[in-house]
């Protein structure tokens, strides 16, 4: 460790192009080295050397993290050495404060604000983060009065990375001698940075504070940003840095027409309650316009999803305009995105906008679109299992009619196309048993068989010997006009689609469950048990033999 830390410190203190990564590496591993390597002198010497060069904010934060996490179990003399090092490494001048409080995003998950927390309670941690944010804002205000310092730090604060740049930007706007002139200066500095390295957080904070200080000026700057070659691609994020009024909504519509911003950028409208003040009709116009953009559908879902979340959180009723928007947005889904997160967010919209009487017709249209996508082998549709479950929860009768009438080759429903559906997980199982019976009893000849292909067949308990047939499965056997067809449907489902470990062990409980029907009063059932028992016994024995051969080869 001594040799390694000596080499790293030599690189960090020298003129090597690797001096910054070397310093970062020492900071990243400081806690581990201090607690386990026993090289206190070397660490202190390297830390003070790095701090003397141009400040060492990452190392200072790591020192504070070591104190915060380990001081209680550390010898008193080592704690005192750390506390002295903490004082020695603290930022001394303005640029060091910018790097420590604005640009630093912590080491090993420990943020500067964490060191300010009095304890680990949520209230204390939030208070410390608020304090750090306010301090970054105060540093921005101080830099705003020093034109030379502003020129020096802008290139660093406008580069990609985590930190408190937004708070810093607020501070700049609060104390800017001229709001418009400083905005232009920030934009000029941003233009000098490579496109992939740019970070507009400073501009977001700046324009939000400028709106509070000089609304007319801020509105003009935002108007200009819509079609600005540099700012246009990021305009939605700039507008979403504050709660939008009618003027902000109008600008978003203009930005959508201008087409400079990519669709994913409009996801910013779902953050920080930026869209809270928009009327339902205005939100509808914006959300549907976002959905019409290439690859815009998921962003539109996020924006509406946040509105629904806020209404639920604030215990407010969903108005008809928002319900209609949710229904129309669901109806526009192509089910091509292979995105489980999108499935989840669409499920939340469906729960809010498709439940209850009066939505059956639109639900039928949406469910039909999904069934068609599954039947067409649209690979993206496979990933919408959460949404399929929700459909059966909010409109069970409509879902049963649509999905169990849409069949695959071999007469399986299109639900078999869902990527992780097995005997236990069909969305049909979301429907209460009494409703499934009621639905099936309206057309027993076909619907009993349809349910036999979908429902949970077995109640699986520990130990596996205690597995029993589900009541609905037994009901289908007892009441089906075409009992053999029901049993044939069961046969194809009495084994898992996926498993771990020995397949023979996995299949054994299925065999035991089949045998529990061997004394059934109906001969067609007893004959089915014999055939199924022979099949499963043969499968299990073949798997045992294969396992033995595999074990022998391994030995």
N, C-alpha and C positions, 0 to 999 in steps of 0.2 A: 504493500500500500504506500509506503513512504516513497519508493522509487516512482510509482505511478503518479502520485499526487505531486511529486517534485517536477516530473516531466510536464504534467498538465499545467502547473503554475508557471513553469518556464515559458510554455507556449502562450499562455494567457497574458503574461506580462511583457512578452516580446513584440516584435513587429511582424510576426508571422500572420498570414491571412487567416490562420486558424485560431487567433487569440480569442475571438468572441465565442466560438463553439467550445473552446477549452474552458473558458470561464463559466459558461452555462453548464457544462458537464460537472464541474466541481460543485456548483450550486445545487444541481439536481441530486447529487449523491451526498451532500454535506451531512444530513441527518444520520444516514447509515454509517458513514465514516466516523462521525463523532461518537456514536453510540457503541460501535463494534470494533473499530480498527485501532483505537487507542493512540492515534497520532495527533494529539491535541496541539502540540507545538507547531507542527507542520501546517495544520489547518488554519491556526491563528495567523501564522506568518503569511501564508498565501492569501488569506482573506484580507488582511490589512494592505498587502501589496496591491491587490486588485482594486480595493476601494480607493486607494491613493491615486491610482491611474486616472480613472474617470468615473468613479462611483461603481458600485457593484450591487444593484438593487435585487437581483435574483439571489445573491448570497445573503444579503440582509434579511430577506423574507425567509430563507431557509434557516437562518440562525433563530429567527423569531418562532418558526415552526418547531424547531428542536426544543426551545424553551417551553412552548405551549404544550407540547405532547409528552415531554419526557422529564421536565424539571422535578416533578414530585418524587420520582424514583432515582434521581441522580444525586451523587455526592455533592455536598454544599459547595465545595471548592470548584467543581466543574460548572455548577450553575452560575457561580459568581463570574467565572471566566467568560461564560456565554453572555451574561448580562453586560459585562464590560465590552465584549465584542459587538453586541447589539448597539451600544452607544457609539462605538467607533465607526460602525458601518452606516449609520443613518445618513440619508442624503443631506448634503450641506448647502447646495446652491439650487437655483431654480431648475436648471436642466436636469439635475439629479432627481429632483422631486417629480418632474414630469415622467422620467423613466421609472421611478419607483411606484408612484401612485396612479399614473395615468396608463402607462404602457405595460407594466408588469401584470401578468396573469397568474402569478403564484408558481410554486414548485411542489411537485408531487401531490397536487390537489389542494394544497394549502394556499389560501389567498391572503394578501396583506390584511384584509378586513377581519379574517378569522382571529388574528392576533389581538384585535381590539375587543373581541367578545369577552365578557366577564365570566361567562359559563357556556355550557353547550345547549342551553335552552333556545328554542326557535326565536323567542322574543329578543334575547340578547344578541344572537347572530344577525338577525335582521337589523337591529339597531346599529351594529358595527358596520354592516354593509352600507347602510344609509350614511353613516359618518364618513366612510371612505369615499362614497359618491360625492358628498358635499365638499370634501377636501379636494377631490379632483376638479370640481367646478370652481373652487376658489383658486386653484392653481391656474386654470384657464383664464380667470379674471385678471390674475397677476400678469400672465404672459401677454394679455391683450394690451397692456400698457407699456410693453417693451417690444418695439418693432423689430429690433435685431434678434431678440430671443425668439420671436414668432417665426421669423425666417428660418432660424436654426432648427426649431422643433417640428415645424409643419411636415417636412418630408418623413419624419419618423412616425408622427401621429396619424398620417394618412395612409400608412401601409397596412396590409392585411394582418390581422392578429387580434387576439382577445385583450381586453383591457377596459378602461373607463374613458374611452375617447369621446363618447357621447356627452358625458358630464363635462369633460374638458371643453367641448364645443359650446355647451351652454354658457360656460364661464366666459369664453371669448365673446359671445354675442352680448352678454350682460354688460361688459365693460368696453366693447368696441367703440373707438372714437367715431367711426363711420360704418354703419351696418353694411351698406352696399359695397363700400370699398374693401372691407375685410373679407366679405363673401367672395369677391372677385379674386382677392389674393389667395384665398384657400383653394378656389377652383383652379387657378393657375398652377399652384403647387401640385394639386391632384393630377393635372394634365401631364406633368413632368414624370409621373410614376407609371411604370408599365401597367397595362390594363389588368392583368391577372393579380397584381400586387395591391391594387387600390382597395381602400376601406373608407366608406362614406360615413362612418359613425360620427366623425367630427361635424360633418355637414348636417347630419340629422339633428344633433343636439343644438347646433348653431341656429338652424332655421326655426326650431321649436321655440327657443328662447327669443329669437328675433320677432316671432309672431306675438309674443307677450309684450315685448318692448315697443316695437314699431309695426303694427299690423299691416299698414298700407305698404310699407317697404317689403315686408316678408311676402305679402301676396303677389307683389310684382315679381319678386325673385322666383317664386314658385311658378308663376305664369310663364316666365322665360325658360324655366328648366324643362318644361314639357317637351319642347322640340330642340333643346340644346344638345349638340352632338355628344358632349361629355356627360351631361347629367340626365338626359332623356332616358337612357337604358336603366337608370336607377330611380327614376322619378317616383314610382309607387312607394318606395322605401322612404323617400324624403317627405312625401305627403303624409304618410302613415306615422311620422314622428310626432304627430299631434292628433287630437280628436278632430275629425273632419266636420266642417260645416257645409252648407250648400255650395259655397265657392270651391271647397276642396273636392266635393263630389263631382262638380262640373269639370274640374281639372282632370280627375281620374277618367272620366268619359272621353275627354279630349286626348288624353294619353293613350287610351285604348284605340282611338281612331288613328293617332299618329303612328302607332306601331313600333316605336323605338324600344320599349321595354319588353323583355321576354315574359312569357306567361308566368313562370315561377316567381317573378318579382312581385306579382300582385298578391302573393300569399302574405305579404307584409300587412295587408289590410285586415288580417285576422289577429294581429298582434296588438297587445296593449290597449284594447278597447278603442282602437282608432275609428271604427265604424259605428260605435254605439249611438251617435246622435243622428245618423242617417234615417230617414223615413223608410218604411218598408217598401214603398214603391221605388224609391231611389236605389235602395239596396238591391232590389230585384233587377233593375236595369243594369247595374254594374256587374252583378254575379253572372247573369246570363251572357253578358258581353265577354266576360273573362272565359266562361265556358266555351264560347265560340272560337277562342284563340287556339292556334295549334298547340297541343299539349297543355291546354288551359283548364281542362276539366277538374283535375285534382285541386288546383288552386281555388277554383270556384267553390268546390265542396268544402274546403277549409274555411273560407270566408263565411259561408252560410252556417257551417257547423259551429263557428264561434258565436254567431248571433243566437243560435238556439241554445248553446251552453249558457250564455249570459242570461237569457230569459229564464231558463230553468234555475240557475243559481240565484237570481233575484226574485224567484217565485212569481214570475209574470206570465200571463196567459199568452199563448202564441196567436197572433192575429191571422186573419184569413189570407191576407196578402203573402205573409211569410209561409203559411201552409201551402199555398198554391205554388210559391217559388220552389219549395222543397220537392213537391210532386213533379213539377216540370223539370227540375234539375235531375232527379232520378230517372225520369223518362228519357233524358238525353244520353244516358250512359251507354257506351258502346261495349263495355266489358272487355276491352282489349288490354288495359293496363294490368301487368302482373304485379299487383301492389296490394298486399294484405292490409296495410295501413289505410288505403283508400276504401277497402271493404269495410273496415271498422267505422270510418267516419260516415260512409253512406248508410251504414246500419243505424247510426245515431239519428240521421236525418229521417230514415224510414220509421223509426220508433216514434218520432215526433209528428210526422206528417202523413202517415198512412193508417194510423190506428182509428178504430171507431167506424160508425155508420157514415155513409155518404162518400167514402173513398174507394169503394169496391171497384168501380169502373176504371179509375186511374191505376189502381193496384193491379188489376188484370192486365192492363197495357204494359206496365213496368215488368211484371212477372213474365209476361209473354216475351218481351225483349230478352230477358235473361235466359229463358228456356231456349229461345232460338240460338243465342250465342253458345250455349252448352251443346245443343244438337249439331251446330255447325263446326264443332271441335275447335272453337276459338280458345286457344291455349290460355289467354288472359282470364277467361271466365272461370277456369278451374280454381282460381285463387280467391273466390268470393264466398267462401263457406260461411263466414260471419253474417254476411248479408242474407244468404239463403236461410239461415236460422231465423233471422229477424223477420223475413217475409212470412214464415210459418207462425211466428208469434203474433204479428200485428193483424194479419188477415188469413187465418188458418183455412177457412173454407175456400177462399179464392185460390190460395196456394195449392191446396190439394187438387182442385179442379185443373189448374194450369199445368203443374209439374207432373202429376201422375197420369195425365192424359198425353203428355209429350214423351214418347218412348224412343229408346235406342233400338238397334238391331237386337233381336232376341227378346224384345218387349220390355227391357229394363227402362225405367224412367231416366230422363236426362240427368237427374241428380247423381247418378252413378259416375258422371264425369267429374264431379268435384274431387279435388286432389287427395283429400285425406278421409273420405267417407268409408267407413267400414260398418260392420253389423251393429255397432253401438251408436254411431255418430250421424246417422241420417237426419237431416233437418226435420223430417216428418215427426221425429220423436219430440219435437218442441210442442206439438199439439196435444192438449189433454186427451186422455183415453176416451172419455165419454163423447167428445166431439169426433174422434176418429171412428168410433162405432156408429155414431149417427150418420156420418158421411158414407160409410161402407154399406149401411143397411138400406140406403136408397137405391143401390144397384149391386146386390151381393154377388151376382155372377161374375162381374169383372172387377169390382172394387176390392173384394176380399183378396184376390190374387195380387192386385196392385199394392195393397198394404203389406202383404206377405213378403214382398221384395224390398220393403223399406224399414219396417218397424224394428225395434229392439226385440230380439227373440228370447234372450236369456237374462235373468237377473244374476249377476256375477258377484259372489261373495267369497270371503276367505273362511275356510279353505275351499279350493275349487270343487271338492266333492259336494259342496252345498249349493252349487249352481242349480237354479230352478227355471222352469219356463215362465216367461212373462205372462201375466193374465190375458193380455190382448192376443198374444200368440195362441194361447189355448182356446180363446174364444173363436179365432179364425178356424182352428181345426174342428171345433165342435159344430159351428154353424155354417161353414162354407158349403154352398151348393156344389162346388167343384173341389172337393176335399183333396183329391190327389194333386191337382194343380197347385194348391196352397203348399202341400208338402214338398213338391218338386221345387217351388220357389225357396222354401226353407233349406233344402239340400245344398243349394249353391251358395248359401250364406253361413253355413256352419263351419267356418274356418276364417281366420283373420287375414286381412290383406297384408299386414306387416307384423313382424314379431321380432323379439330378441331372444337369444339363447336357443334351446333345443325346440325345434318344431314339434317333435314327438310329444314333449311335455306340454306344449301349448295346446295340441289337439286332444289330449287325453280328457280334459274336462268336457269338451264337446261330446265325446263318445259317451261319457258317463251321463250327460244330460239326455242324450238320445235314448239310452237304455231305460230312463224313467218313464218312457211311454210304451214300454214293451208289453204291458198288461192292459193296454187300452181296449175298450169294448169293441171298437170298430176294426174289422179285419184289415181294411185298407191302411190303417195307421200301423197296425202290428207288422204288416208286410213291408211297409216303408221303413220301419225301425230295423228290420232284419237286413234290408239292402244297405241302409245307411251305416249300420253297425259293421257290416262286412267291409264297406268302403273305407271307413275311418280306421278300422283295425289294420287293414292292409297298408294304408298310408302311414300309420304310426310305426308298423313293423319295418317298412321300407326305410323310413327316416332313422330308426334305430340302427339298422344295418349300415346305412351310409355314415352315421356318426361313429360307429365302431371302426369302419374302414379308415375314416379320417383320423381317429385317435391312434390307430396302428401305424399309419404313415408318419404321424408326428413323432411317435416313439422311435 
